[in-house]
């Protein structure tokens, strides 16, 4: 599953309500995060690997 940060448009691995693959919390400003099936665009370790 992937989760998108709407202000930046970056898609991370993970799900809303948890932590992304690169360690960002989706619970902080949770209204900025949406679950998606889009391709992951984050290039940080954890998301891209």
C-alpha positions in Angstrom: 0.0 0.0 0.0 1.1 3.6 -0.6 0.2 6.8 1.1 0.3 10.3 -0.5 1.3 13.5 1.2 -1.1 15.9 -0.5 0.8 19.2 0.1 3.9 17.9 -1.6 2.4 15.3 -3.9 5.0 12.7 -2.8 3.8 9.1 -2.6 5.4 7.0 0.2 5.2 3.3 1.1 3.0 2.7 4.2 -0.6 3.4 5.2 -2.5 6.3 6.7 -2.5 6.2 10.5 1.0 4.7 10.8 4.6 5.5 9.7 5.9 5.6 6.1 8.8 3.5 5.0 11.2 6.4 5.4 10.0 7.2 8.9 7.5 10.0 8.5 4.4 9.8 10.8 1.1 9.9 8.9 -0.6 10.8 12.2 0.9 14.2 12.4 -1.4 16.5 10.3 -3.4 13.4 9.3 -5.6 15.4 6.9 -2.5 15.8 4.7 -2.2 12.1 4.0 -4.4 9.8 1.8 -4.1 6.1 0.9 -3.4 5.5 -2.8 -2.5 2.9 -5.3 -0.1 5.2 -7.1 3.5 4.4 -7.8 5.8 5.4 -4.9 7.8 8.6 -5.7 9.7 9.1 -2.5 13.4 8.4 -3.1 14.4 8.1 0.6 15.7 4.8 2.1 12.8 2.7 3.2 10.3 4.0 0.7 12.3 3.4 -2.5 13.6 0.0 -1.5 
